[in-house]
Amino acid sequence: MDLYVQLAANTIDRYIRKREVYKPTAEELTPEMASSRAGAFVSIHEKGELRGCIGTIAPTKQTLADEIISNAIAASTRDPRFLPIREDELDLLEISVDVLGEAEPVGSPEELDVKRYGVIVEKGYRRGLLLPDLEGVDTVEYQISIAKRKAGIGEHEKGVRLYRFEVIRHER
């Protein structure tokens, strides 16, 4: 199993079963996880349906491993759209980890590609993000629309800034 996914899965399992934060050994981490910093999203699906997804646009922790651990706990227990994961669900979960690249401003939607880039929309203090290559999100317009909705930005509001970013997706 991919080490990024394994870290998230071990974290979720330990936290749901024992309410303890998982502490990986050095052997369980890649050099990138142990020493670099990046934003990361942990997505949890059960039987193909989203069950939790929490992440950070930019790094907030000392290492990428710490970022994944923190976001795995949050995705499994604090996603406001879902009840916390229960112990009897643990064997049913499909977990992925997206490590975010640097966000860069774009001048227009023509510079986006739903398969390659995630999008961030921003107006004032409101900001929404949508990861790339999501099932059912087939157009840039739809991708931007969802991100705007997440940010509480009206569909036709002017002065919205767009950013794009790439991810490295880790799946089972």
NUMARKOL-755832 format. One line per 5 residues: number of its first residue (from 1); for each residue x, y, z of N, C-alpha, C, O. Coordinates in Angstrom, 3 decimals, decimal comma. Each point is the difference from the previous one (the first is absolute). Layout:
residues N
NUM> X:Y:Z:X:Y:Z:X:Y:Z:X:Y:Z | ...
//
This chain:
residues 172
1> 0,849:-1,179:0,000:-0,849:1,179:0,000:0,896:1,244:0,000:1,066:0,009:0,615 | -1,502:1,007:-1,293:0,685:1,286:-0,039:0,236:0,509:1,430:-0,908:-0,044:0,830 | 2,115:0,523:-0,546:0,332:0,424:1,357:-0,819:1,202:0,470:-0,283:0,121:1,192 | -0,098:0,762:-2,103:-0,815:1,158:0,369:-1,393:-0,457:0,446:-0,527:0,465:1,010 | -0,048:-1,374:-1,775:-1,315:-0,551:0,338:0,103:-0,823:1,278:-0,889:0,060:0,850
6> 1,955:-0,819:-0,711:0,183:-0,817:1,203:0,080:0,880:1,242:-0,576:-0,339:1,033 | 1,279:1,460:-1,118:0,090:0,926:1,135:-1,387:0,525:0,364:-0,367:0,023:1,175 | -0,401:0,397:-2,172:-1,357:0,506:0,264:-0,881:-1,104:0,581:-0,738:0,243:0,954 | 0,805:-1,451:-1,515:-0,826:-1,115:0,475:0,360:-0,383:1,433:-0,887:-0,214:0,827 | 2,176:0,128:-0,532:0,432:-0,331:1,370:-0,443:1,072:0,989:-0,403:-0,302:1,123
11> 0,483:1,560:-1,558:-0,412:1,111:0,853:-1,488:-0,089:0,315:-0,406:0,114:1,157 | -0,405:-0,320:-2,194:-1,447:-0,088:0,190:-0,346:-1,179:0,903:-0,797:0,136:0,928 | 1,391:-1,281:-1,199:-0,264:-1,192:0,794:0,342:0,233:1,479:-0,818:-0,281:0,875 | 2,001:0,784:-0,601:0,438:0,221:1,382:-0,901:1,019:0,697:-0,373:-0,178:1,159 | 0,028:1,246:-1,880:-0,796:1,054:0,625:-1,437:-0,462:0,275:-0,547:0,290:1,064
16> -0,053:-0,991:-1,992:-1,384:-0,450:0,183:-0,071:-1,090:1,077:-0,915:0,006:0,824 | 1,864:-0,930:-0,826:-0,036:-1,103:0,975:0,423:0,428:1,409:-0,593:-0,435:0,987 | 1,625:1,294:-0,896:0,598:0,279:1,316:0,027:1,479:0,385:0,384:0,344:1,118 | -0,793:0,537:-2,047:0,084:1,455:0,223:1,441:0,430:0,294:0,251:0,901:0,800 | 0,675:-1,569:-1,470:1,418:0,333:0,110:0,505:0,464:-1,352:-0,450:-0,482:-1,040
21> 1,390:1,423:1,058:0,619:0,472:-1,235:1,100:-0,979:-0,388:0,870:-0,326:0,807 | -0,919:-0,135:-2,047:0,973:-0,968:-0,506:1,389:0,631:-0,086:0,152:1,127:-0,472 | 0,854:-1,865:0,931:1,384:0,452:-0,059:0,784:-0,978:-0,877:0,384:-1,072:0,469 | -0,141:1,423:-1,730:0,692:-0,930:-0,906:1,487:-0,132:0,339:0,613:0,904:0,568 | -0,064:-2,042:-0,928:1,446:-0,181:0,117:0,662:0,609:-1,237:-0,678:0,259:-0,995
26> 1,959:-0,032:1,043:0,737:0,566:-1,132:-0,124:-0,888:-1,235:-0,030:0,504:-1,122 | -0,042:-1,814:1,317:-0,093:-0,936:-1,117:-1,335:0,105:-0,739:-0,103:-0,413:-1,155 | -0,905:0,956:1,806:-1,326:0,106:-0,609:-0,149:1,258:-0,854:-1,033:0,191:-0,641 | 2,049:0,662:0,626:-0,088:1,276:-0,702:0,983:0,071:-1,158:1,107:-0,534:0,073 | -1,524:1,195:-1,135:0,936:0,311:-1,080:0,837:1,201:0,450:-0,398:0,703:0,929
31> 1,537:-0,455:-1,561:0,771:1,200:0,345:-0,823:1,286:-0,151:0,130:0,919:0,808 | -0,977:-0,858:-1,845:-0,849:1,178:-0,200:-0,947:0,193:1,180:-0,160:1,118:0,488 | -0,462:-2,184:-0,032:-0,952:0,096:1,106:0,694:0,451:1,288:-0,573:0,743:0,797 | 1,800:-1,197:-0,607:0,716:0,293:1,246:0,608:1,393:0,042:0,203:0,550:1,082 | 0,093:0,037:-2,253:0,762:1,250:0,046:-0,598:1,168:-0,777:0,390:1,143:0,238
36> -1,317:-1,387:-1,153:-0,541:1,124:-0,768:-1,320:0,479:0,601:-0,569:-0,641:0,883 | 0,100:1,773:-1,379:-1,273:0,571:0,429:-0,849:0,249:-1,240:0,508:0,437:-1,033 | -1,801:-0,715:1,140:-0,927:0,246:-1,107:-1,423:-0,080:0,535:-0,258:-0,638:1,021 | -0,654:1,291:-1,720:-1,410:-0,201:0,285:-0,379:-1,401:-0,435:0,607:-0,558:-0,914 | -1,607:-0,009:1,565:-0,422:-1,354:-0,337:-1,470:-0,175:0,339:-0,506:0,589:0,956
41> -0,172:-1,406:-1,750:-1,389:-0,356:0,256:-0,088:-1,495:0,214:0,644:-0,778:-0,705 | -1,446:0,379:1,683:-0,316:-1,407:0,215:-1,476:-0,176:-0,333:-0,866:0,646:0,590 | 0,598:-1,528:-1,542:-1,374:-0,281:-0,422:-0,351:-1,430:0,390:0,789:-0,928:-0,181 | -1,990:0,777:0,720:-0,477:-1,309:0,442:-1,297:-0,302:-0,743:-0,926:0,812:-0,017 | 0,876:-1,991:-0,595:-1,215:-0,470:-0,669:-0,415:-1,321:0,629:0,834:-0,766:0,484
46> -2,126:0,517:-0,499:-0,548:-1,276:0,458:-1,006:-0,458:-1,037:-0,984:0,690:-0,265 | 1,226:-1,847:-0,320:-0,858:-0,534:-1,061:-0,170:1,011:-1,137:-1,088:0,144:-0,558 | 2,171:0,550:0,225:-0,008:0,943:-1,102:-0,539:1,377:0,330:0,074:0,897:-0,840 | -0,615:-0,696:2,041:-0,570:1,288:0,391:0,958:0,739:0,915:0,646:-0,603:0,857 | -0,557:1,917:-1,045:0,842:0,815:0,866:-0,467:-0,141:1,439:-1,197:0,058:0,283
51> 2,154:-0,244:0,630:-0,300:-0,179:1,425:0,724:1,029:0,861:-0,311:0,165:1,180 | 1,284:0,529:-1,784:0,735:1,049:0,700:1,138:0,491:-0,866:0,634:-0,779:-0,712 | -0,378:2,075:0,775:1,119:0,571:-0,759:0,385:1,315:0,664:-0,794:0,939:0,055 | 2,005:-0,886:0,440:0,519:1,205:0,642:1,447:0,163:-0,448:0,731:-0,978:-0,159 | -0,334:2,223:-0,039:1,376:0,237:-0,381:0,415:1,435:0,223:-0,761:0,836:0,487
56> 1,989:-0,589:-0,862:0,604:1,319:0,141:0,578:0,422:-1,338:0,643:-0,787:-0,695 | -0,886:2,045:0,347:0,492:0,543:-1,263:1,515:0,178:0,047:0,702:-0,259:-0,977 | -0,220:0,703:2,122:1,433:0,207:0,222:0,374:-0,737:1,286:-0,876:-0,324:0,802 | 2,149:0,061:-0,602:0,393:-0,744:1,202:-0,292:0,777:1,276:0,181:1,215:0,069 | -0,639:-1,953:0,940:-0,248:0,574:1,318:0,796:-0,722:1,083:0,044:0,453:1,144
61> 0,579:-1,559:-1,496:0,742:-0,832:0,955:1,484:-0,028:-0,369:0,404:0,508:-1,046 | 0,389:-1,105:1,919:1,453:-0,040:-0,193:0,428:-0,874:-1,168:0,983:0,299:-0,678 | -1,726:-1,388:0,439:0,351:-0,915:-1,094:-1,257:-0,425:-0,743:-1,116:0,149:0,498 | 1,317:-0,674:-1,686:-1,113:-0,534:-0,779:-0,664:-1,150:0,749:-1,224:-0,127:-0,044 | 1,991:-0,710:0,725:-0,584:-1,093:0,787:-0,951:0,551:1,051:-1,102:-0,521:0,170
66> 1,511:1,564:0,534:-0,862:0,622:1,014:-1,264:0,577:-0,636:-1,080:-0,061:0,587 | 1,219:0,616:-1,781:-1,146:0,559:-0,736:-1,004:-1,102:-0,318:-1,204:0,178:0,185 | 1,702:-1,317:-0,664:-0,862:-1,130:-0,343:-0,687:-0,545:1,248:-1,199:-0,276:-0,028 | 1,936:0,119:1,108:-0,576:-0,503:1,252:-1,116:0,919:0,492:-1,086:-0,466:0,342 | 1,350:1,749:-0,306:-1,000:0,969:0,464:-1,249:-0,018:-0,887:-1,122:0,006:0,506
71> 1,317:-0,026:-1,815:-1,134:0,027:-0,917:-0,755:-1,330:-0,041:-1,204:-0,016:-0,256 | 1,888:-1,085:0,502:-0,686:-1,300:0,067:-0,945:-0,044:1,202:-1,125:-0,487:-0,105 | 1,586:0,997:1,239:-0,866:0,052:1,186:-1,197:0,911:-0,268:-1,139:-0,349:0,308 | 1,410:1,514:-0,883:-1,085:0,951:-0,279:-0,996:-0,564:-1,007:-1,209:0,141:0,188 | 1,696:-0,780:-1,255:-0,895:-0,546:-1,022:-0,890:-1,103:0,565:-1,142:-0,161:-0,430
76> 1,657:-0,588:1,381:-0,767:-1,126:0,547:-0,900:0,399:1,168:-0,895:-0,761:0,369 | 1,114:1,936:0,220:-0,777:0,361:1,193:-0,621:1,387:-0,037:-0,932:0,267:0,759 | 1,422:0,637:-1,625:-0,453:1,393:0,084:-0,464:0,604:-1,316:-0,152:1,219:-0,083 | -0,076:-2,017:-0,939:-0,571:0,552:-1,221:-1,457:0,340:0,322:-0,781:-0,899:0,313 | 0,402:2,176:-0,382:-1,349:0,382:0,444:-1,125:-0,595:-0,834:-1,160:0,058:0,406
81> 1,474:-0,621:-1,549:-1,039:-0,591:-0,857:-0,403:-1,402:0,425:-1,018:-0,520:-0,457 | 1,822:-0,103:1,344:-0,208:-1,402:0,337:0,139:-0,232:1,496:0,654:0,767:0,707 | -1,283:-1,841:-0,237:0,238:-0,448:1,371:1,402:-0,601:0,065:0,513:-0,463:-1,018 | 0,115:0,461:2,192:1,323:-0,624:0,115:-0,027:-1,468:-0,418:-1,008:-0,690:0,152 | 2,128:0,237:-0,676:0,158:-1,410:-0,377:-0,161:-0,852:1,259:0,483:0,356:1,075
86> -1,174:-1,490:-1,233:-0,169:-0,945:1,101:0,979:-1,174:-0,173:0,467:-0,278:-1,104 | -0,180:-0,381:2,187:0,936:-1,126:-0,034:-0,467:-1,092:-0,959:0,823:-0,624:-0,670 | -2,137:0,384:0,595:-0,494:-1,060:-0,881:0,107:0,354:-1,487:-0,270:-0,850:-0,848 | 0,655:2,072:0,520:0,177:0,412:-1,392:1,453:-0,127:-0,474:0,264:0,050:-1,201 | 0,661:-0,212:2,123:1,426:0,105:-0,339:0,416:-0,924:-1,146:0,797:0,410:-0,844
91> -1,299:-1,620:0,789:0,396:-0,945:-1,048:-0,622:0,316:-1,357:0,373:-0,604:-1,005 | -1,305:1,534:0,966:-0,702:0,338:-1,238:0,566:1,240:-0,695:-0,431:0,339:-1,102 | 1,377:0,329:1,726:0,460:1,301:-0,477:1,007:-0,102:-1,142:0,876:-0,865:-0,015 | -1,034:1,777:-0,936:0,985:0,190:-1,068:0,600:1,386:0,245:-0,728:0,988:0,098 | 2,041:-0,924:-0,001:0,677:1,233:0,398:0,951:0,444:-1,093:0,701:-0,814:-0,601
96> -0,685:2,115:0,351:1,005:0,569:-0,907:0,602:1,233:0,653:-0,624:0,656:0,836 | 1,842:-0,362:-1,237:0,722:1,170:0,502:0,478:0,791:-1,207:0,687:-0,531:-0,872 | -1,058:1,811:0,830:0,458:0,908:-1,046:1,000:0,969:0,604:-0,315:0,729:0,940 | 1,526:-0,728:-1,490:1,021:0,962:0,424:-0,025:1,143:-1,000:0,191:-0,205:-1,199 | -0,426:1,404:1,697:-0,193:1,158:-0,865:1,314:0,666:-0,374:0,897:0,170:0,826
101> -0,812:0,201:-2,098:1,098:0,834:-0,462:-0,324:1,459:0,294:-1,078:0,319:0,500 | 2,001:0,541:-0,807:-0,161:1,437:0,212:-1,141:0,546:-0,851:-0,082:-0,294:-1,193 | -0,791:1,083:1,797:-1,089:0,635:-0,749:0,550:1,186:-0,785:0,834:0,757:0,498 | -1,315:-0,605:-1,736:0,434:1,125:-0,821:-1,222:0,714:-0,558:-0,974:-0,642:-0,394 | 1,023:1,982:0,360:-1,147:0,740:-0,539:-0,161:-0,258:-1,489:0,976:-0,207:-0,721
106> -2,234:0,225:0,272:-0,293:-0,127:-1,430:-0,852:1,183:-0,422:-0,785:0,533:0,785 | 0,951:-0,135:-2,027:-0,712:1,160:-0,515:-1,400:-0,293:-0,484:-0,847:0,892:-0,053 | 0,598:-2,159:-0,305:-1,327:-0,334:-0,522:-0,240:-1,501:0,134:0,943:-0,771:0,181 | -2,202:0,361:-0,270:-0,313:-1,434:0,066:0,667:-0,818:-1,106:0,172:-1,209:0,153 | 0,205:1,846:-1,259:0,644:-0,733:-1,096:1,336:-0,618:0,433:0,499:-0,913:-0,658
111> 0,081:1,404:1,755:1,276:-0,529:0,495:-0,194:-1,192:0,942:0,966:-0,514:0,564 | -2,207:0,081:-0,399:-0,304:-1,120:0,886:-0,289:-1,261:-0,796:-0,323:0,062:-1,186 | 0,441:-1,188:1,839:-0,306:-1,311:-0,574:-0,460:-0,872:1,170:0,789:-0,276:0,904 | -2,050:-0,162:-0,906:-0,569:-0,714:1,149:0,727:-1,297:0,329:-0,012:-0,442:1,149 | 0,634:-0,162:-2,129:0,724:-1,247:0,244:1,381:0,254:0,611:0,473:-0,787:0,819
116> 0,164:1,877:-1,216:1,378:0,270:0,431:0,089:0,914:1,219:0,834:-0,216:0,879 | -1,693:1,239:-0,825:0,131:1,019:1,046:-1,187:0,026:0,950:-1,150:-0,154:-0,412 | 1,450:0,350:1,682:-1,016:0,398:0,957:-0,173:1,502:-0,134:0,829:0,680:-0,605 | -1,921:-0,162:1,179:-0,265:1,428:-0,105:-0,282:0,577:1,386:-0,618:-0,638:0,852 | 1,089:1,852:-0,664:-0,332:0,788:1,185:-0,669:1,264:-0,510:0,514:0,661:-0,903
121> -1,669:-0,322:1,483:-0,677:1,255:-0,305:0,083:0,856:1,253:-0,091:-0,504:1,119 | 0,264:1,807:-1,322:0,197:0,883:1,147:-0,619:1,364:-0,270:0,185:0,592:-1,064 | -0,913:-0,120:2,043:-0,509:1,372:-0,030:-0,002:0,489:1,435:-0,746:-0,503:0,840 | 1,596:1,500:-0,564:0,134:0,476:1,375:0,498:-1,125:0,887:0,988:-0,666:-0,309 | -1,686:0,467:1,411:0,386:-1,056:0,943:-0,621:-1,357:-0,353:0,307:-1,003:0,645
126> -1,160:0,964:-1,644:-0,661:-1,252:-0,392:0,871:-0,754:-1,000:0,490:0,566:-0,977 | -0,311:-1,853:1,246:0,853:-0,806:-0,868:-0,529:-1,424:-0,044:-0,340:-0,581:1,031 | 0,273:0,030:-2,223:-0,436:-1,378:-0,187:0,961:-0,741:-0,899:0,629:0,589:-0,880 | -0,518:-1,885:1,106:0,945:-0,833:-0,745:-0,717:-1,246:-0,490:-0,871:-0,541:0,681 | 1,249:0,096:-1,862:-0,457:-1,286:-0,504:1,195:-0,721:-0,607:0,734:0,558:-0,816
131> -0,555:-1,800:1,228:1,102:-0,817:-0,503:-0,215:-0,336:-1,472:-1,128:0,069:-0,486 | 2,189:-0,431:-0,228:-0,153:-0,389:-1,406:-0,471:-1,432:-0,149:0,036:-0,792:0,942 | -0,477:0,482:-2,142:-0,282:-1,372:-0,420:-0,986:-0,704:0,928:0,233:-1,120:0,454 | -1,359:1,821:-0,182:-1,043:-0,584:0,833:-1,117:-0,562:-0,883:-0,363:0,596:-1,014 | -0,163:-1,732:1,408:-1,081:-0,628:-0,744:-1,197:0,947:-0,086:-0,422:0,572:1,006
136> -0,114:-0,413:-2,202:-1,160:0,846:-0,207:0,314:1,463:-0,262:-0,890:0,766:-0,367 | 2,131:-0,372:0,548:0,396:1,385:-0,271:0,749:-0,020:-1,331:1,192:-0,301:-0,060 | -1,929:0,631:-1,011:0,534:-0,177:-1,343:0,308:1,301:-0,734:0,610:-0,023:-1,069 | -1,028:1,164:1,636:0,283:1,272:-0,665:0,611:0,981:0,987:-0,235:-0,078:1,206 | 1,019:0,997:-1,737:0,605:1,049:0,820:-1,090:0,846:0,643:0,121:0,383:1,164
141> -1,171:-0,091:-1,897:-1,088:0,822:0,536:-0,631:-0,658:1,225:-0,284:0,665:0,997 | 0,073:-1,962:-1,080:-0,594:-0,722:1,128:0,963:-0,032:1,183:-0,418:0,166:1,146 | 1,697:-0,375:-1,415:1,018:-0,010:1,043:0,017:1,347:0,738:0,007:0,031:1,231 | -0,001:1,061:-1,965:0,001:1,336:0,602:-1,297:0,229:0,777:0,023:0,561:1,096 | -1,138:-0,990:-1,653:-1,305:0,172:0,643:-0,032:-0,685:1,368:-0,477:0,583:0,974
146> 0,976:-1,805:-0,898:0,020:-0,734:1,275:0,906:0,715:0,998:-0,362:0,163:1,165 | 1,542:0,263:-1,621:0,929:0,701:0,898:-0,615:1,307:0,508:0,165:0,348:1,169 | -0,869:0,370:-2,037:-0,676:1,236:0,423:-1,055:-0,295:1,057:-0,092:0,700:1,008 | -0,695:-1,733:-1,242:-1,037:-0,375:0,970:0,622:-0,323:1,354:-0,518:0,418:1,035 | 1,625:-1,157:-1,036:0,683:-0,345:1,244:0,485:1,251:0,732:0,051:0,027:1,230
151> 0,304:1,010:-1,995:0,514:1,241:0,590:-1,102:0,977:0,372:0,264:1,010:0,653 | -1,496:-1,297:-1,059:-1,081:0,949:0,235:0,055:1,194:-0,942:-0,467:1,089:0,334 | 1,039:-1,301:-1,508:0,096:1,043:-1,025:-1,119:-0,236:-1,012:-0,154:-1,103:-0,523 | -0,622:2,151:0,254:-1,096:-0,112:-0,954:0,497:-0,329:-1,397:1,097:0,402:-0,387 | -1,903:-1,131:-0,363:0,379:-0,464:-1,336:0,420:1,139:-0,923:0,895:-0,178:-0,826
156> -1,527:1,343:0,953:0,277:1,108:-0,925:0,749:1,161:0,651:0,062:1,088:-0,571 | 0,511:-1,305:1,762:0,770:1,068:0,650:1,237:0,319:-0,833:0,639:-0,889:-0,563 | -0,325:2,152:0,501:1,180:0,472:-0,740:1,202:0,079:0,951:-0,153:-0,014:1,222 | 1,336:0,098:-1,808:1,213:0,185:0,783:0,498:-1,247:0,711:0,707:0,094:1,003 | -1,072:-1,259:-1,518:0,450:-1,260:0,590:1,365:-0,348:-0,586:0,186:0,002:-1,217
161> 0,754:-0,298:2,092:1,336:-0,418:-0,458:0,054:-1,518:-0,104:-0,575:-0,716:0,820 | 1,269:0,245:-1,836:0,159:-1,434:-0,232:1,458:-0,401:0,167:0,909:0,728:-0,397 | -0,704:-1,890:0,987:1,327:-0,597:0,131:-0,120:-1,454:-0,420:-1,063:-0,610:0,115 | 2,165:0,065:-0,602:0,027:-1,418:-0,343:1,172:-0,649:0,724:0,969:0,658:0,379 | -1,089:-1,957:-0,202:1,067:-0,755:0,628:-0,079:-1,446:-0,506:-1,059:-0,477:-0,407
166> 2,178:-0,183:0,445:0,050:-1,423:-0,344:0,103:-0,807:1,279:0,424:0,517:1,034 | -0,805:-1,766:-1,100:0,122:-0,885:1,147:0,711:-1,289:-0,412:0,020:-0,387:-1,169 | 0,544:-0,240:2,154:0,440:-1,384:-0,152:-0,972:-0,815:0,836:-0,034:0,114:1,225 | -0,754:-0,937:-1,904:-1,042:-0,780:0,678:0,546:-1,370:0,346:0,568:-0,702:-0,836 | -0,759:0,346:2,097:0,403:-1,321:0,487:-1,271:-0,765:0,352:-0,826:0,462:0,787
171> 0,689:-1,656:-1,395:-1,175:-0,840:0,242:0,460:-1,420:0,272:1,144:-0,366:-0,269 | -2,058:-0,419:0,805:0,313:-1,432:0,229:0,255:-0,682:-1,309:0,278:-1,199:-0,028
//
